[in-house]
């Protein structure tokens, strides 16, 4: 079996692209390493500017941002939340932790996003929210989804872990739901190892979001001089990241134009280099609708079967190239069956999970390395 020690071209490799090291040194010299320091505030402001939201609050992870969204919506036992099964477990966990039942919906076969035509029939009198996941940074069909939510008086939450810098009909992803979340995990376009952010579009949620993020206290109001002391006023937890992480992230955010330009080059090189081979072998490449602007988060291939996908993955691994698959469908997992109410049939989700393969994709991927990935694939007849 090939081990990670023999992998020459990893799936991901974090890269310094700007002033990350400089800002970390400044943070260390400042003596303020805990949460909500000067770098965290600069990150929050820059995110608000880059996305165009009323308020951005950096968190320790996208998972924690989703948990905050569930708290803000006052999700409780007996509620139902509609979401795709083809997503990371955090999308469901955040709401299951509050006692809600995840109502899993199948995905579209083209964009791999939640199928908006199946959302309305999944709604019930208990539905509290629709959680969309902009897979690979390609926007879900937000016009239809927001219309359903508005007609039923339920909220939309955007799990935008993949979609930072993406747009739907010219509008930034993360600005459609009452709240949205971002991830700055090391596999994302801009990163700080582990980190996230809660984006707030509904201004009425801002004050409470600050309380939830500060362990349920009004500490933020205290530091702004609005109260003479702070105390426990609501539920909450410690969702504040270290200012060291914010310092690293600020360097990445400021270099975002360079990062995005490079990622676009990598994505297009894969797309051009694999197009003919894909047609000859019946492999499907990513689909980006004309009304969506993608942020070049990932490049994936869809094979005809699990067996074919595995043959290709192992061949790449033999050559020292790490390509990965995801997600194992939530609806068929042990916890998915427990919280989701039993066996659910989602054929597109099951097929995509079996057939998808993600290729190495990171800013530091060299031209020679990418050509080796492309050459290995195009040498194969499936």
C-alpha positions as CSV (number, residue, x, y, z in Angstrom):
1,X,0.0,0.0,0.0
2,X,1.3,3.5,-0.9
3,X,1.7,5.6,2.2
4,X,1.5,9.4,2.5
5,X,5.4,9.5,2.9
6,X,5.7,8.5,-0.8
7,X,3.2,11.2,-2.0
8,X,5.1,13.7,-4.1
9,X,2.1,15.8,-5.2
10,X,-0.3,16.2,-2.3
11,X,-3.9,17.0,-2.5
12,X,-3.3,20.3,-0.7
13,X,-0.3,22.3,0.5
14,X,-0.8,25.6,2.4
15,X,1.3,28.4,1.0
16,X,2.5,31.7,2.3
17,X,1.4,34.4,-0.2
18,X,1.6,37.7,1.5
19,X,2.4,39.3,4.9
20,X,1.3,36.3,7.1
21,X,4.7,36.0,8.8
22,X,5.0,39.8,9.3
23,X,1.6,40.1,10.8
24,X,2.2,37.1,13.2
25,X,5.4,38.8,14.4
26,X,3.4,42.0,15.0
27,X,0.8,40.1,16.9
28,X,3.4,38.5,19.1
29,X,5.0,41.8,19.8
30,X,1.7,43.5,20.7
31,X,1.1,41.2,23.6
32,X,-2.5,40.5,22.6
33,X,-2.9,36.9,21.5
34,X,-6.5,36.2,22.6
35,X,-9.7,36.8,20.7
36,X,-11.1,40.0,19.3
37,X,-7.7,41.7,19.1
38,X,-6.7,44.3,16.5
39,X,-6.1,41.7,13.8
40,X,-9.4,40.1,14.3
41,X,-11.1,43.4,14.0
42,X,-9.2,44.1,10.8
43,X,-10.3,40.8,9.4
44,X,-13.9,41.4,10.3
45,X,-13.9,44.7,8.5
46,X,-12.1,43.4,5.4
47,X,-14.6,40.5,5.1
48,X,-17.5,42.9,5.4
49,X,-16.0,44.9,2.5
50,X,-15.0,41.9,0.4
51,X,-18.4,40.1,0.6
52,X,-20.7,43.1,1.2
53,X,-22.5,42.0,4.4
54,X,-23.8,44.0,7.4
55,X,-21.5,42.2,9.8
56,X,-18.8,39.6,9.7
57,X,-17.5,37.9,12.9
58,X,-14.5,35.7,12.7
59,X,-14.9,32.3,14.5
60,X,-12.7,29.4,15.3
61,X,-14.2,27.3,12.4
62,X,-17.0,27.2,9.9
63,X,-18.6,24.6,12.1
64,X,-18.8,27.1,15.0
65,X,-20.2,29.7,12.7
66,X,-23.0,27.2,11.7
67,X,-23.7,26.5,15.4
68,X,-24.0,30.2,16.0
69,X,-26.5,30.4,13.1
70,X,-28.6,27.6,14.6
71,X,-28.6,29.5,18.0
72,X,-29.6,32.8,16.3
73,X,-32.6,31.1,14.7
74,X,-33.5,29.5,18.0
75,X,-33.6,26.1,16.5
76,X,-35.1,23.6,19.0
77,X,-36.2,20.0,19.4
78,X,-39.0,19.2,16.9
79,X,-37.9,21.7,14.3
80,X,-36.8,20.5,10.8
81,X,-34.0,21.9,8.7
82,X,-33.7,21.1,5.0
83,X,-30.2,20.5,3.6
84,X,-28.3,18.4,1.2
85,X,-27.0,15.0,2.2
86,X,-23.9,15.6,0.0
87,X,-22.1,17.9,2.4
88,X,-19.6,17.9,5.3
89,X,-21.1,16.6,8.6
90,X,-20.9,20.1,10.2
91,X,-23.8,21.3,8.0
92,X,-26.1,18.8,9.7
93,X,-24.4,18.6,13.1
94,X,-24.9,22.3,13.9
95,X,-28.7,21.9,13.8
96,X,-28.9,18.4,15.2
97,X,-27.1,19.7,18.3
98,X,-30.1,21.9,18.9
99,X,-32.5,19.0,18.5
100,X,-33.6,19.6,14.9
101,X,-34.3,16.9,12.4
102,X,-32.2,17.2,9.2
103,X,-34.5,16.7,6.2
104,X,-32.1,15.5,3.5
105,X,-32.7,16.5,-0.1
106,X,-31.0,15.2,-3.2
107,X,-28.7,17.2,-5.4
108,X,-28.7,18.3,-9.0
109,X,-26.7,16.1,-11.3
110,X,-25.0,19.1,-13.0
111,X,-23.8,21.4,-10.3
112,X,-24.0,18.9,-7.4
113,X,-26.0,21.6,-5.4
114,X,-29.2,21.0,-3.5
115,X,-32.0,20.4,-6.1
116,X,-34.2,23.4,-5.7
117,X,-37.1,21.5,-7.3
118,X,-37.1,19.1,-4.4
119,X,-36.9,21.6,-1.7
120,X,-40.6,22.7,-1.5
121,X,-41.9,19.1,-1.3
122,X,-39.5,18.5,1.7
123,X,-41.0,21.5,3.6
124,X,-43.5,20.8,6.4
125,X,-45.1,22.9,9.1
126,X,-42.0,22.1,11.2
127,X,-39.5,23.4,8.7
128,X,-37.5,26.2,10.3
129,X,-34.7,26.8,7.7
130,X,-33.2,25.8,4.4
131,X,-29.5,25.4,4.5
132,X,-27.8,25.6,1.1
133,X,-24.3,24.5,0.4
134,X,-22.6,26.2,-2.6
135,X,-20.7,23.1,-3.7
136,X,-17.3,23.8,-5.3
137,X,-18.2,27.5,-5.0
138,X,-20.9,27.3,-7.6
139,X,-24.0,29.1,-6.4
140,X,-27.2,27.2,-5.7
141,X,-30.3,28.4,-7.5
142,X,-30.9,31.1,-5.0
143,X,-33.8,32.8,-6.8
144,X,-36.0,29.7,-6.5
145,X,-34.8,28.8,-3.0
146,X,-35.3,32.3,-1.6
147,X,-38.8,32.5,-3.1
148,X,-39.8,29.2,-1.4
149,X,-38.4,30.4,1.9
150,X,-40.2,33.8,1.7
151,X,-43.5,32.2,0.8
152,X,-43.3,29.9,3.9
153,X,-41.7,32.4,6.3
154,X,-38.6,30.3,6.9
155,X,-35.0,31.4,6.9
156,X,-32.1,30.6,4.5
157,X,-28.6,29.9,5.8
158,X,-25.7,29.7,3.4
159,X,-23.0,27.2,4.1
160,X,-20.5,29.1,2.0
161,X,-17.4,27.1,3.0
162,X,-16.5,26.6,-0.7
163,X,-18.0,29.8,-2.1
164,X,-15.9,32.8,-0.8
165,X,-15.5,35.1,-3.8
166,X,-18.2,33.3,-5.8
167,X,-21.3,35.0,-7.3
168,X,-24.8,34.1,-8.3
169,X,-26.3,36.4,-11.0
170,X,-23.6,39.0,-10.2
171,X,-24.4,39.0,-6.4
172,X,-21.8,37.6,-3.9
173,X,-22.5,34.3,-2.3
174,X,-23.0,34.8,1.4
175,X,-25.4,37.7,0.9
176,X,-28.7,35.8,0.3
177,X,-29.4,34.1,3.6
178,X,-30.1,35.9,6.9
179,X,-26.8,34.4,7.8
180,X,-23.9,32.7,6.0
181,X,-20.7,31.0,7.0
182,X,-17.2,30.8,5.7
183,X,-14.3,28.4,6.3
184,X,-10.6,29.2,6.5
185,X,-9.5,25.6,6.9
186,X,-6.1,24.9,5.2
187,X,-7.8,23.4,2.2
188,X,-9.8,26.6,1.4
189,X,-8.8,29.4,-1.0
190,X,-7.6,31.7,1.9
191,X,-6.8,30.0,5.1
192,X,-5.4,30.2,8.6
193,X,-5.1,26.5,9.4
194,X,-8.4,26.4,11.2
195,X,-10.9,29.2,11.2
196,X,-14.2,30.5,9.9
197,X,-16.6,33.4,10.0
198,X,-20.3,34.1,10.5
199,X,-21.7,36.6,8.0
200,X,-24.9,38.4,9.0
201,X,-27.2,40.1,6.5
202,X,-30.2,40.5,8.9
203,X,-29.2,43.5,11.0
204,X,-31.5,42.5,13.9
205,X,-29.2,39.5,14.6
206,X,-26.0,41.4,15.0
207,X,-26.2,42.3,18.7
208,X,-27.2,38.8,19.8
209,X,-24.5,37.2,17.5
210,X,-21.9,39.2,19.4
211,X,-23.2,37.9,22.7
212,X,-23.3,34.3,21.6
213,X,-19.7,34.6,20.3
214,X,-18.6,36.0,23.7
215,X,-19.8,33.0,25.8
216,X,-23.2,34.5,26.2
217,X,-22.0,37.7,27.8
218,X,-22.3,41.4,26.7
219,X,-18.5,41.8,26.8
220,X,-18.4,43.4,23.3
221,X,-20.8,46.1,24.5
222,X,-18.6,46.6,27.6
223,X,-15.5,47.2,25.5
224,X,-17.4,49.7,23.4
225,X,-18.3,51.6,26.6
226,X,-22.1,50.9,26.3
227,X,-22.3,49.1,29.7
228,X,-20.2,49.6,32.8
229,X,-19.7,45.8,33.3
230,X,-20.5,42.7,31.5
231,X,-22.3,39.6,32.6
232,X,-24.0,36.4,31.4
233,X,-27.1,37.5,29.4
234,X,-27.8,34.6,27.0
235,X,-26.6,31.2,25.8
236,X,-23.2,31.1,24.0
237,X,-19.8,29.6,23.8
238,X,-16.2,30.5,23.1
239,X,-16.3,31.0,19.4
240,X,-13.4,33.6,19.3
241,X,-10.2,32.6,17.5
242,X,-6.8,33.7,18.7
243,X,-5.6,37.0,17.2
244,X,-2.6,35.0,15.9
245,X,-4.9,33.2,13.5
246,X,-6.5,36.4,12.5
247,X,-3.0,37.9,11.8
248,X,-2.2,35.0,9.4
249,X,-5.6,35.3,7.8
250,X,-5.3,39.0,7.2
251,X,-2.1,38.4,5.2
252,X,-4.0,35.9,3.0
253,X,-7.1,38.1,2.6
254,X,-5.0,41.0,1.4
255,X,-3.3,38.7,-1.1
256,X,-6.7,37.4,-2.3
257,X,-6.5,38.9,-5.8
258,X,-3.2,37.0,-6.4
259,X,-4.5,33.9,-4.9
260,X,-7.7,33.9,-7.0
261,X,-5.7,34.7,-10.2
262,X,-3.4,31.7,-9.6
263,X,-6.3,29.4,-8.7
264,X,-8.1,30.4,-11.9
265,X,-5.0,29.5,-13.9
266,X,-4.8,26.1,-12.3
267,X,-8.5,25.4,-12.8
268,X,-8.5,26.4,-16.4
269,X,-5.3,24.4,-17.1
270,X,-7.0,21.2,-15.7
271,X,-10.2,22.0,-17.7
272,X,-8.3,22.5,-21.0
273,X,-5.9,19.7,-20.5
274,X,-8.5,17.1,-19.6
275,X,-11.3,18.1,-22.0
276,X,-10.5,15.7,-24.9
277,X,-9.6,12.8,-22.6
278,X,-12.8,13.2,-20.6
279,X,-15.0,13.1,-23.8
280,X,-13.3,10.0,-25.1
281,X,-13.7,8.2,-21.8
282,X,-17.1,9.4,-20.6
283,X,-15.7,11.3,-17.7
284,X,-17.6,14.4,-16.6
285,X,-15.8,17.6,-15.8
286,X,-17.2,20.4,-13.5
287,X,-20.2,22.3,-14.7
288,X,-20.5,26.1,-14.0
289,X,-23.7,27.7,-15.3
290,X,-23.3,30.9,-17.2
291,X,-25.1,32.9,-14.4
292,X,-22.6,31.7,-11.8
293,X,-19.1,33.0,-11.2
294,X,-17.1,30.3,-9.4
295,X,-14.1,31.1,-7.1
296,X,-12.0,28.2,-8.4
297,X,-12.2,26.3,-5.1
298,X,-11.7,22.8,-6.5
299,X,-11.4,20.7,-9.6
300,X,-13.2,17.3,-9.7
301,X,-13.9,14.5,-12.1
302,X,-17.0,12.3,-12.2
303,X,-16.5,8.8,-13.4
304,X,-19.0,6.2,-14.6
305,X,-18.7,4.0,-11.5
306,X,-17.1,3.5,-8.2
307,X,-14.8,0.8,-9.6
308,X,-13.6,3.2,-12.4
309,X,-13.0,6.0,-9.9
310,X,-10.9,3.7,-7.7
311,X,-8.8,2.5,-10.5
312,X,-7.9,6.0,-11.4
313,X,-7.3,7.1,-7.8
314,X,-5.0,4.2,-7.2
315,X,-3.1,4.7,-10.4
316,X,-2.5,8.3,-9.4
317,X,-1.4,7.2,-6.0
318,X,1.1,4.8,-7.5
319,X,2.6,7.7,-9.2
320,X,2.9,9.7,-6.0
321,X,-0.2,11.9,-6.7
322,X,-2.8,12.2,-4.0
323,X,-6.4,12.7,-5.3
324,X,-9.3,12.3,-2.8
325,X,-13.0,11.6,-2.8
326,X,-15.8,12.9,-0.6
327,X,-18.5,13.0,0.9
328,X,-19.9,9.8,2.3
329,X,-23.6,10.7,2.2
330,X,-25.0,11.9,5.5
331,X,-28.5,10.3,4.9
332,X,-27.0,6.8,4.8
333,X,-24.7,7.2,7.8
334,X,-25.6,5.9,11.2
335,X,-26.2,9.3,12.7
336,X,-27.9,10.5,9.6
337,X,-30.5,7.7,9.8
338,X,-30.9,8.3,13.5
339,X,-31.5,12.1,13.3
340,X,-33.0,12.1,9.8
341,X,-35.8,9.7,10.6
342,X,-34.7,6.5,8.9
343,X,-33.8,5.3,5.3
344,X,-34.0,8.0,2.6
345,X,-33.5,7.4,-1.1
346,X,-31.2,10.0,-2.7
347,X,-30.0,8.4,-5.9
348,X,-28.0,11.3,-7.3
349,X,-26.2,11.9,-4.0
350,X,-25.3,8.2,-3.8
351,X,-24.0,8.0,-7.4
352,X,-21.9,11.2,-7.1
353,X,-20.4,10.1,-3.8
354,X,-19.3,6.8,-5.5
355,X,-17.9,8.5,-8.7
356,X,-16.3,11.8,-7.7
357,X,-12.5,12.4,-7.5
358,X,-10.9,15.7,-6.5
359,X,-7.5,16.5,-8.0
360,X,-4.6,18.3,-6.3
361,X,-5.4,22.0,-6.1
362,X,-3.4,24.6,-4.3
363,X,-1.6,27.9,-5.1
364,X,1.8,26.4,-4.9
365,X,1.1,23.7,-7.4
366,X,3.7,24.1,-10.1
367,X,3.2,23.9,-13.8
368,X,5.3,20.7,-14.0
369,X,3.4,19.1,-11.2
370,X,0.1,19.9,-12.8
371,X,1.3,18.6,-16.1
372,X,2.3,15.3,-14.4
373,X,-1.3,15.0,-13.0
374,X,-2.8,15.7,-16.4
375,X,-0.4,13.4,-18.2
376,X,-1.0,10.5,-15.8
377,X,-4.7,10.8,-16.3
378,X,-4.7,11.2,-20.1
379,X,-2.4,8.2,-20.5
380,X,-5.2,6.1,-19.1
381,X,-7.9,4.4,-21.2
382,X,-10.9,3.7,-19.1
